[in-house]
Amino acid sequence: MQTNRMARLAGQLQQEIATIIHQELKDPRLGFVTITRIELSKDLRHAKVLFSCLGGAGERDSSQDALDRSARFIHGLLKKRFRLKVIPELTFRYDASIEGSVALSEAFEKLKRPPDG
């Protein structure tokens, strides 16, 4: 269960990380990445940053690699921008829930269509 403080911090981190990725990272392997949510540990020392990416599996893998390599750089920028005792260590993970919801939506659309015949 997230406390109010943890939810606010996760939201602020999500906005700041998204800004850093889109404006300050210059890695050509980085595709069109969207930060979907952040899961913080109870002690606020670790943050799992979930992202979605346009494109196929190759695009997703190259974006994952670019984010993994940039994690320390992003952490350093967050340290300068936030006045916290501890800035969480960042771990980037692909968020497959978006794909699942799109597939589910397409399945419902197929069910709505009248059968041909």
N, C-alpha and C positions, 0 to 999 in steps of 0.2 A: 504494500500500500504506500502510495506516495503522499507525503505531507504537502501542505500548501507551499512551503518554502522550496521543496524539491521540484514541484511542478513549475513554479515561477522560474527557478534557475534553469531547468531543462528548456523552457521556452526561450529564455534569453540566450542560452548557449546555442540553441537551434538557429535562431536568427543570426547570431554573430558568425557561426561556422558557415552558414549559407552565404553570407556576405563575403567572408574571406575566400571561399572556394570560387565564387563567381568574379570577384574583383581583383584578387591578389595572387592566385595561383596561376602560373604560366605553363603548366605541364601540358604538352600537346596530346598526351594519351587520355587526358581527362575529357570525357564526353559531357553531355548535358545531364548534370547530376542535380537531383533534388533531395534535400534532407527531409525525410518524412517524420522522424521522431528521434528522441534521445531517451535512453533508459539509464538512469543514474543508480549507482550502488548506494546502500544506506549510509555509508560513511563519506559519500561524495568524492571518493578517490578514483573511481573508474566510471567512464561513460561509454556506453555502447551507442554509436551514432549509426542509425539506420538510414539508408539512402536508396533511392530508385534511380534508374538510368534509362534513357531512351536508347533503343537499338537492340541488337541481339546479344548472344552470350559473349562474343568476342569483345564487343564494346563494353559490356558489363565487367569483364575480367580486366581489361586495360584500365578502366576507371577505378576498379578496386585496387589494382596495383599502384596507381598514381596516388590515391588517397592514403594507402598504407605508407607510402614513402614520404608523404607530406604531413603525416600525423604530428611529428615533433615540431615542425615549422608552425603548424596551426596552434599547437599547444603553447608555443612561445608567444605567439600573437595574443592568444587569450589571456596569458599571464600579464601582459602589458595593459590589456583593456578592462580586466575585472579586478576589483579589489577584494579578493578572497584569500583566506589563509591557504587553502589547497585548491589548485586547479585540477580537475579530473584528467586522468590519462585517457586518451581517446582510442577507441577501437572501432573501425569502420566495418559494417556488415551490410550486405545487400538485403533489402526488404522485399520479399517475394509476395507480400500481402496485396500489393497493387495488381500484380499479374493475376493473382487468384480472384480478385474482385472483378477484373475485366473479363476473365474467362467465365465466371459465374453470370455476369450480366449478359454475355453473348449467349449462354445456354438458355437463359430466361427469354431472350428475344426469339430464339429458335422455337421455343415452346409456344410463344404467342402467335406465331405465324400460322395461318390456316394451311392445312395439308393440301398439297396439289393433287388433283385427281378428278 
